[in-house]
């Protein structure tokens, strides 16, 4: 069987499973949060630019189901994969292009991410389009005005997708400088692209100007993390990346960076990949890291990894090493697929890998059923609030942590005298029952236990609470 047929067959299976999960799985915290963006359409939002919200608002015209809200990200991810294949084929040949696709569908974390609407979804598409248009500018020697216009639109779309889209602008400038050298600043197209990109991100600037620049302040503080650097946190991030994207991509990626550092065809890909990978490696040392934050950088590395793998097949030792790494990656991906397809596998109490997805829809329905007119919902933190605010909408949800965030903008902060339903969620440490002290009176209302066989997955308690004491006591109670 040819590599082409193997790739198409596995890609077809991958697509069917992705559609199945998109249909059956409830929203994650992030997906619910960005679905709410679509419900509260605005020029921008507290923690991210508006692209994900604008796209979800389009889907909401037709349906409010999880599957409907995953159609646009599925289409964007499909288009991204197609562009990735075309670019890899153009630079490194058809065999490397097919291996690039196989690498994509072998990564454990990419079994789930492509069908969820998160800021990385449109950002990846704009990132790949960025490389495509730069190659056109190189081919046309910068003489086609339309190329520069498209570059400005693409960079503007990246800026509307996620703040880390600024790395694309940084990489773009480096690529252009390497091509034009001292002539770059005399290129009219450069200024046209810059003006268009700036116009595109005006909604973000306007919204922040109206809201005391809270997004930029939040991102700067969020990126700053802890005052000191932690080697343990940095190593933890690398281990997480190793597991999330699989050992084949991780190890072969390091090999590709070293082997292709002077390769002409690989240069542009490295210029786009390395700033992202280095940035989040540094931030991880200050306690700021999530596995999917490096997704765009990893996507940029895939064609280079594929080139290294294809080039090493003549060596028996290297071939065996890559086959071994690929086997482990595939097994990890199979585990993700099995858990996503059949989540009713028992684990120790509160240790189910998909616990974060289970029970939130049901408990939100329970909240709506016991709520009285005028009730609001009180939640300890924003990630829990996202699911409840989505599934129990239009009930207002107020977050009882000390951080000002998007929920304070949408529903207002908790105020003295507020009353409603308090939701407590148990983890391995139990319930945060000291939160009850933030109200003058709380009475147990209901509970929901999510179990698989005899194992606890999630446990929720609902309390009817009267008269919120006030923000002056909130931070002290949370810190206990």
Secondary structure, 3 states (H helix, E strand, C coil): CCHHHHHHHHHHHHHHHHHHHHHHCCCCHHHHHHHHHHHCCCCCCCCCCCHHHHHHHHHHCCCCCHHHHCHHHHHHHHHHHHHHHHHHHHHHCHHHHHHHHHHHHHCHHHHCHHHCCCHHHHHHHHHHHHHHHHHHHHHCCCCCHHHHHHHHHHHHHHHHHCHHHHHHHHHHHHHHHHHHHHHHHHCHHHHHHHHHHHHHCHHHHHHHHHCCCHHHHHHHHHHHCCCCCCHHHHHHHHHHHHHHHCHHHHHHHHHHHHHCCCCHHHHHHHHHHHHHHHHHHHHHCCCCCCHHHHHHHHHHHHHHHHHHHHHHCCCHHHHHHHHHHHHHHHHHHHHHHHHHHCCCCCCCCCCCCCHHHCCHHHHHHHHHHHCCCCCEEEECCHHHHHHHHHHCCCCCEEECCCCCCHHHHHHCCCCCCCCEEEEEECECCECCHHHHHHEEEEEEEEEEEEEECCEEEEEEEEEEEEEECCHHHHHHHHHC
